[in-house]
Amino acid sequence: MKKIIESNDLERIAKEISADCAMLGYIDEESIDDISMYAERIHASADELRRIADNAESAREGT
C-alpha cells in the first residue's frame, strides 16, 4: 500500500493551529490587532490541510 499522506505534515499543521488558537486566549486591548494575524495563519493552515486532502484523494483515485 502506497503512503499518500505524511503524518508528520499533519502533526506539524495540527501543532501550528493549536499554538495559534492558544495565543488567541492571550489577546488583550494592546494586542487586538494580532487577531487578524492569527486568523490568517489558521486560514493558511486550513488551506494546507485542504491541499493535502485533495492530493490524497487524487492519489487514492490514481489521477
C-alpha positions as CSV (number, residue, x, y, z in Angstrom):
1,M,0.0,0.0,0.0
2,K,1.3,3.4,-1.0
3,K,1.6,6.0,1.7
4,I,-0.1,9.2,0.4
5,I,-0.1,11.4,3.5
6,E,2.9,12.2,5.6
7,S,1.7,12.0,9.2
8,N,4.5,14.4,10.3
9,D,2.9,17.0,7.9
10,L,-0.5,16.6,9.6
11,E,1.1,16.7,13.1
12,R,3.0,19.9,12.2
13,I,-0.1,21.6,10.9
14,A,-2.1,20.5,14.0
15,K,0.6,21.9,16.3
16,E,0.6,25.2,14.4
17,I,-3.1,25.6,14.5
18,S,-3.2,24.6,18.2
19,A,-0.5,27.2,19.1
20,D,-2.2,29.9,17.1
21,C,-5.6,29.2,18.7
22,A,-3.9,29.2,22.2
23,M,-2.4,32.6,21.5
24,L,-5.9,34.0,20.9
25,G,-6.5,33.4,24.6
26,Y,-3.8,36.0,25.4
27,I,-5.2,38.8,23.3
28,D,-5.8,42.0,25.2
29,E,-6.5,45.6,24.2
30,E,-2.9,46.2,23.3
31,S,-2.7,43.2,21.0
32,I,-6.2,43.3,19.5
33,D,-4.6,43.8,16.0
34,D,-3.0,40.3,16.4
35,I,-6.4,38.6,16.0
36,S,-6.3,39.1,12.2
37,M,-2.7,37.8,12.1
38,Y,-3.7,34.6,13.9
39,A,-6.8,34.2,11.8
40,E,-4.7,34.5,8.6
41,R,-2.2,31.9,9.9
42,I,-5.0,29.5,10.9
43,H,-6.7,30.0,7.5
44,A,-3.3,29.3,5.7
45,S,-3.0,26.1,7.8
46,A,-6.6,25.1,6.8
47,D,-5.7,25.7,3.1
48,E,-2.6,23.5,3.5
49,L,-4.8,20.7,5.0
50,R,-7.2,21.0,2.1
51,R,-4.3,20.7,-0.4
52,I,-3.1,17.6,1.5
53,A,-6.6,16.1,1.4
54,D,-7.1,16.9,-2.3
55,N,-3.7,15.3,-3.1
56,A,-4.5,12.3,-1.1
57,E,-7.9,11.9,-2.8
58,S,-6.2,12.2,-6.2
59,A,-3.6,9.7,-5.3
60,R,-6.2,7.3,-4.0
61,E,-8.1,7.6,-7.2
62,G,-4.9,7.2,-9.2
63,T,-5.3,10.6,-11.0
